[in-house]
Every structure is written in structure tokens, then in C-alpha cells.
Amino acid sequence: MNRKPSGTPGPSIFLLCLFASHAALMSLAFSLHAGAQQLRESSIHQPTTDQPTTTAFAGANPARLPVDPVPVSLVDAPLPSFSRSDATVDGTTEAGAVGVVRPPAARLSREEKVLGEAERNTACEEGRLHGKPCRVSWSRLLGESFIFLSAQHAGNIAMDSDTRNQLTHGDFWAKYQYCVEHYRWSRWKDDDPFGVDYIGHPMMGAVTSSIYEQNDPKQRALMYENSRRYWMGRLRAMAYSAAYSAQWKIGPASEASVGNTGINYYIRTRDGVYTNETGMQDFFFTPIGGLAWNVGEDAIDRFILSRVRHGTRNKWLLLASSLSTPGKSAANVARFRAPYYRDPDRRTVGPNSIVY
């Protein structure tokens, strides 16, 4: 029988790690978002000059250049059209013309981009658009999940001396294999404190569900509603959360490999329980509790936060309000968005937007 080292952290270590990693990611993404917005605003206000373009060939053969006509004011004059078959004044085609300047392509404004994204999300939600634009972006989904996973492990390593000791001593793969083989598959409860099992793990399930949803165009802009498309989308997100939870417990980048949870049996001093802190509870309660947590955040987002977002543009007030939906906020931070960001559709932006 092995006793756990005296440096074992208190029962709230999992919650502390989760909240610490969530707060660190929120502060990082908020600063990056503010810097990017400032850069966009400076580029928008930068003055531009419309100067005629000349070429080196103009000095060598100026006679072949078309002469600019004197501008004449016309009423309802049609705009000039440019096509490959149009001829220049000396009979050559546009491809062979020298000195002809094509007008620059118009750049979409931020409002036009948001409206375009809202239209696409709405078309995917309603089934009017199919194919690649409405498919789950697995590359972004896995990348954002890796960011969240890294934050969780960073919190454990920073705050748990046992994790640091196991990570820096012994054979990594041999210890990982031992932990998986000695996992208590026939036991339900893993002997973690109440706050870890019934608050921390459902919150983790809500974060991973939100990461899936924001990469699925069919549901990333959906608010709470009692419809088939809403519940089917949330069930797909719960399935992904279950896969993430299994990886977190016994996967190659899990608590069993990074920290070697389950490698030692010990008698817990506060209640005399003989345990190695493994069990089947988290495999089920993380995704199911995460679904319930996520639906609750959807309801808060629809009936409360939608009014806040329509009533103010103060970033600090919006940041404070995002604390009421920690799952969505952490998922936004994983994609380097502001914690209060929401994907648009026609119900939330544009002239026909709805404030619930």
C-alpha cells in the first residue's frame, strides 16, 4: 500500500486549476482583441491617394499610350466596363495594352462582413445551404480543443506538486500504461470532492460543447429554443464533449499520462477512504452535466445577455456580463475572440434583429 505524498493539494485543486486557466485565457484574448481592433481602426482612417500609375515603357514609346480625354459631365452616364475582349485605341487588346490602370476592388466594410456571415449562418441553420460552408471545421475545432487542454494541464502542473514530480521522474510511457491498466473500471465514484465532480467537470463539459458549437455553422448562432434543430445540435456537441472527457481521463494527453492519476493507492486522512482517485463517474457526468450547463447558458444568453449587448457597447460591462456564461466565454477565448462575442445570424443583427 502506497501513501500519497504529503504535498498533495487540497480538495479544490481541480476547480482552482480550471478557474485559473479560464481567467488567464480570458485576459490574453481580451488584450489581443483590443489590439487587433485598434489596428483595424488605424488602417481605416489612414489617408489614401489616388495617383496615376506610370510605367517605364511610357518614356520609351509615349505615342502608344492612350490620351486621357477631357472629362465631360454626363447625366446618368454608364460606368465603364472592363472585359478581356475590349480593344484599345490602336487595335491591341487589353492584355497587350500598356499603362491601362484597372480600378481597385472594393473592400467590404465590417458591417457588410457581419451581415454576410449572419446570412450564411441563417441559411445553414434553416437548411437552405448545404455542403462545405455548413460543415464542421475540424481543424479549428481540434486546434481550439488543444488550446483548452493545454491550459488545463498548465494549471495542474503549476498548482500540483505531485503532477510536477511524476512528470519529471520515471518512465513516462511505462507509468502511463500502468495507470490505464489499474484504472478502476468497475467502480462508479472516483472519490473526488463534491465541487470537483458536480461543478468543475460539468463546467469542463460546457466549455468543450461550446467549442464544438462555435465550429458548426448549423448551430453556432443558435440561441435557446425548443426545436429539433436546437436539441440535435446540442446532442452532437455533447457527444464531442464525451470524447474529450475520455481523452482527459485516460488518453495520451490525459491526467493518467501527465501527472499519473491512479498510480498510487493511499488512505485519505480526512475520511479514511482507500482510493487511487479513479472511477467511471466523470466519463458520464462531464458530458451530461455539461449539456445541462450549456442549455442554462443558452437561456441566460437569450433572455438576459441579448438585452445587455443591445443596450451597451462598453467593453468592460460586456466583459463583466460574460462571467455569467463561463463555458461560452472560455470557448471564445480558445479561438482568440472577446469572451462576450457571439456569432451572428439574421435574428441578432441587421434591421430585423430581435431583442428577447
Secondary structure by P-SEA (a helix, b strand, c coil): cccccccccccaaaaaaaaaaaaaaaaaaaaaaaaaaaaaaaaaabbbbbbbbbcccccccccccccccccccccccccccccccccccccccccccccccccccccccaaaaaaaaaaaaaaaaaccccccccccaaaaaaaaaaaaaaaaaaaaaaccaaaaaaaacccaaaaaaaaaaacccccccccccccccccaaaaaaaaaaaaaaaaccccccccccccaaaaaaaaaaaaaaaaaaaaacccccccccccccccbbbbcccccccccccccccccaaaaaaaaaaaaaaaaaaccaaaaaaccccaaaaaaaacccaaaaaaaaaacccccbbbbcccccccccccc
